[in-house]
């Protein structure tokens, strides 16, 4: 099925996601950046505007991960103290009359991570924070056992890295095809747990585009790597096939470029390149978080490593963070 709109309808009918976001998210031309980046064209895919209460790329996956959960369910998941996945899960599960228990590991404090952590405290039913990363398994165990006090439990992998969630990001790529007159030369996105990039890879394959998908690694290589991302994509294709939806297969010729944006200190630490990118973006009214968006955008400042002129930047993080709703 080559028509993106028809394929999107078929997938939604087959998997029956819940409705959390506003689609399509805007695709904005960004001519103000062209001189600084040395590009002919740049578009911003505004995933940060996916939902009014708590936007970001995670909303697409949560529409599929939270589907069919009875009211009163408790979703248990894991992430850093500044995890946008944790925050989005807590906010959108509550909208479905469900609850969330979080196990979190410490990450370096920035204004963004502190705001996300505070919002997680406000929206999650239970937050168990490990004092060190090594203690995360114990925190996860405590969150899992603690969650049963509140209702039937369901597990969501960290970052929402599950084939059902990848389907949402695959639909985002099909959406992009309806917004652009021609394929871009590259799509640049942060690569954390891999779900977003896996979906983009599937989308580019389905559309038959010669587009390079550039995943800028912002998490440790044990999590953010080529093998894991491709495996997620392959598992997603198998899931869709099991529901009667066959899509184009990934091939070894896929233009998937993985670059390191993590920096020497590791996950969550701002980098010099990322902060330079964040300042440049701010000059033109674009807010980037230091953990994901800034590091991915910094790749565009090193344009010689990509040798492309027409680029879509996947802006994943929704800001500002939501505030607690008043009690009724």
C-alpha positions in Angstrom: 0.0 0.0 0.0 1.8 3.1 -1.3 -0.6 5.9 -0.3 0.5 7.2 3.2 -3.0 8.4 4.1 -4.7 5.0 3.4 -1.9 3.1 5.1 -2.2 5.3 8.2 -6.0 4.6 8.4 -5.4 0.9 8.0 -2.9 0.8 10.8 -5.1 2.8 13.1 -8.0 0.5 12.4 -5.8 -2.6 13.1 -4.2 -1.4 16.3 -6.9 0.9 17.7 -4.8 3.5 19.5 -6.3 5.9 22.0 -6.4 9.6 21.1 -3.8 11.8 23.0 -2.2 14.1 20.4 -3.1 16.6 17.7 -2.0 15.4 14.3 -0.3 16.3 12.1 2.3 18.2 14.1 3.5 21.3 12.3 6.3 21.2 9.8 7.9 24.6 9.8 10.4 26.0 7.4 13.3 27.6 9.3 15.0 30.0 6.9 16.6 32.0 9.7 19.1 29.2 10.4 20.2 28.6 6.8 23.2 31.0 6.8 24.5 29.7 10.1 24.2 26.1 9.1 25.2 26.3 5.5 22.0 24.6 4.3 19.7 25.2 1.4 16.5 24.3 3.3 15.7 23.3 6.9 12.3 22.2 8.3 11.5 21.7 11.9 9.1 18.8 12.6 7.4 20.2 15.8 6.8 17.1 17.8 7.0 19.4 20.8 3.5 20.6 19.8 1.9 17.2 19.7 -0.4 17.8 22.7 -1.4 20.9 24.7 -0.9 19.3 28.1 2.4 17.7 27.6 3.8 17.5 24.1 6.8 15.7 22.6 7.6 12.7 20.5 6.6 10.3 23.3 2.9 11.1 22.8 2.8 9.2 19.5 4.0 6.0 21.1 1.8 6.4 24.2 -1.3 6.4 22.0 -0.5 2.8 21.2 1.0 1.8 24.6 -1.9 3.0 26.7 -4.6 1.8 24.4 -7.2 -0.7 25.8 -6.1 -0.2 29.4 -9.1 -0.2 31.7 -9.5 2.8 34.0 -7.6 2.3 37.2 -4.6 0.5 35.6 -1.2 1.4 36.9 1.6 1.8 34.3 5.1 1.1 35.6 8.1 2.5 33.7 11.6 3.7 34.2 13.9 6.6 33.2 16.1 9.4 34.4 15.0 12.1 36.7 14.7 14.3 33.7 13.0 11.7 31.5 10.4 13.2 29.1 9.1 9.7 28.6 8.3 9.3 32.4 6.6 12.7 32.4 4.5 12.1 29.3 3.4 8.7 30.6 2.3 10.2 33.9 0.4 13.1 32.3 -1.4 11.1 29.6 -2.1 8.1 31.7 -3.9 10.3 34.1 -6.0 11.7 31.3 -7.3 8.1 30.7 -8.1 7.7 34.4 -5.0 5.5 34.9 -2.0 5.9 37.2 1.8 5.7 36.8 4.6 4.4 39.1 8.1 5.6 38.1 11.5 4.2 38.9 14.1 6.8 38.2 17.9 7.0 38.2 19.7 10.3 38.9 20.9 12.5 36.0 22.8 15.8 36.0 20.6 18.7 37.1 19.8 21.4 34.6 16.8 23.8 34.5 15.0 21.4 32.2 15.7 18.2 34.1 14.7 19.9 37.4 11.4 21.1 35.8 10.7 17.6 34.4 11.5 15.9 37.8 9.1 18.3 39.6 6.4 17.7 37.1 6.9 13.9 37.4 6.4 14.3 41.2 3.2 16.2 40.6 1.6 13.8 38.1 2.8 10.3 39.0 1.1 8.3 41.7 4.4 6.8 42.9 8.0 7.9 42.2 10.9 5.8 43.5 14.3 7.4 42.9 17.5 5.4 43.1 20.4 7.2 44.8 22.8 5.9 42.1 22.4 4.4 38.7 23.6 1.1 40.1 20.7 1.0 42.5 18.1 1.4 39.7 17.1 -2.3 39.7 16.1 -2.0 43.4 14.2 1.2 42.7 12.4 -0.6 39.8 11.5 -3.5 42.1 10.1 -1.1 44.7 8.1 0.7 42.1 6.7 -2.5 40.7 5.7 -3.8 44.1 4.4 -0.5 45.3 2.2 0.0 42.2 0.1 -3.0 43.1 -1.5 -1.0 46.0 -3.2 1.2 43.4 -4.5 -1.2 40.7 -3.6 -3.8 38.1 -0.1 -3.2 36.8 1.2 -2.9 33.2 4.8 -2.5 32.3 6.2 0.0 29.7 9.9 -0.3 28.8 12.1 2.7 29.4 11.7 5.4 26.7 8.6 3.6 25.5 10.9 1.4 23.3 8.4 -1.1 22.3 7.1 -2.1 18.8 3.7 -0.7 19.5 5.2 2.7 20.2 7.4 2.5 17.1 4.2 2.3 15.1 3.4 5.8 16.2 6.7 7.1 15.0 6.3 5.2 11.7 3.0 7.1 11.2 4.9 10.3 11.9 7.1 9.6 8.9 4.0 8.9 6.7 2.6 12.2 8.0 5.8 14.0 6.9 5.4 12.7 3.3 2.1 14.6 3.2 3.8 17.8 4.3 6.8 17.9 2.0 6.7 18.3 -1.8 9.8 16.1 -2.2 12.0 13.9 0.1 14.6 15.7 2.2 18.2 14.6 1.9 18.3 13.9 5.7 16.2 13.6 8.8 18.1 14.4 12.0 16.8 13.2 15.3 18.2 12.4 18.8 18.8 8.7 19.4 18.0 7.5 22.9 16.1 4.3 23.4 15.6 4.1 19.6 11.9 4.1 19.1 11.6 7.4 17.2 14.5 6.6 14.8 13.3 3.0 14.3 9.9 4.4 13.2 11.6 6.9 10.9 13.7 4.2 9.3 10.5 2.2 8.6 8.8 5.2 7.2 11.6 6.1 4.8 11.7 2.5 3.6 8.0 2.4 3.1 8.0 5.7 1.1 11.0 4.6 -1.0 12.8 7.8 -0.1 16.6 8.1 -0.7 16.7 10.1 2.6 19.4 9.6 5.2 18.2 9.1 8.7 20.8 10.5 11.1 20.4 9.4 14.7 22.5 11.5 17.1 23.3 9.3 20.0 22.4 11.0 23.3 22.4 7.9 25.5 25.0 5.3 26.3 25.9 2.9 23.5 24.5 -0.1 25.3 21.0 1.5 24.8 21.5 3.8 21.8 23.0 1.7 19.0 22.5 0.5 15.5 21.6 -3.1 16.3 19.0 -2.3 18.9 17.3 0.4 16.7 17.1 -1.9 13.7 15.8 -4.7 15.9 13.0 -2.5 17.1 12.2 -1.6 13.5 12.1 -5.3 12.5 9.9 -6.2 15.4 7.5 -3.5 14.5 7.2 -4.7 11.0 6.4 -8.2 12.3 3.8 -6.7 14.7 2.1 -5.0 11.8 2.3 -8.1 9.6 0.6 -10.0 12.4 -2.3 -7.5 12.2 -2.6 -7.9 8.4 -0.5 -4.8 7.5 2.5 -5.5 5.5 5.1 -2.7 5.0 8.3 -2.4 3.1 11.3 -4.2 4.6 14.4 -2.6 5.8 17.5 -3.3 3.7 21.2 -3.2 4.3 21.2 -0.3 1.9 19.2 1.9 4.2 20.9 5.2 4.7 21.1 5.1 8.5 23.9 7.3 10.0 24.6 7.0 13.7 26.8 9.8 15.2 27.9 10.4 18.7 26.4 13.4 20.5 26.7 12.1 24.0 29.9 13.9 25.0 32.6 12.9 27.4 30.7 13.1 30.7 27.8 11.0 29.6 24.0 11.0 29.5 22.3 14.1 30.7 25.4 16.3 30.9 25.3 19.4 28.7 28.1 19.5 26.1 29.9 22.5 24.7 28.6 21.8 21.2 25.1 21.3 22.4 25.1 24.5 24.4 26.3 26.4 21.4 23.5 24.9 19.4 21.0 25.8 22.1 22.1 29.4 22.1 21.9 29.6 18.3 18.4 28.1 18.4 17.3 30.5 21.2 18.4 33.5 19.1 15.7 32.4 16.6 13.0 31.6 19.1 13.5 27.8 19.2 13.8 26.2 22.7 16.0 23.1 22.9 16.6 20.9 25.9 20.2 20.2 26.7 19.9 16.4 27.0 18.3 15.6 23.6 17.4 18.4 21.3 20.5 20.6 21.7 22.9 17.7 21.1 21.0 16.6 18.0 20.9 20.1 16.6 24.6 20.5 17.3 25.1 17.9 14.5 23.8 20.5 12.0 26.6 22.8 13.1 29.0 20.1 11.9 27.4 20.0 8.5 30.6 18.8 6.8 30.1 15.4 8.3 26.7 14.9 6.5 27.2 16.6 3.2 23.5 17.3 2.7 21.6 20.6 1.9 17.9 19.9 2.6 17.2 18.7 6.1 14.3 18.0 8.5 15.1 18.4 12.1 13.0 16.2 14.5 12.2 18.5 17.4 11.2 16.0 20.1 10.8 17.6 23.4 7.7 19.5 24.6 8.3 22.6 26.7 7.2 24.2 28.9 6.5 21.4 31.3 2.9 21.0 32.5 1.9 22.3 35.9 -0.2 20.2 38.3 -4.0 20.6 37.8 -5.9 22.0 40.8 -7.5 19.4 43.0 -11.3 19.2 42.7 
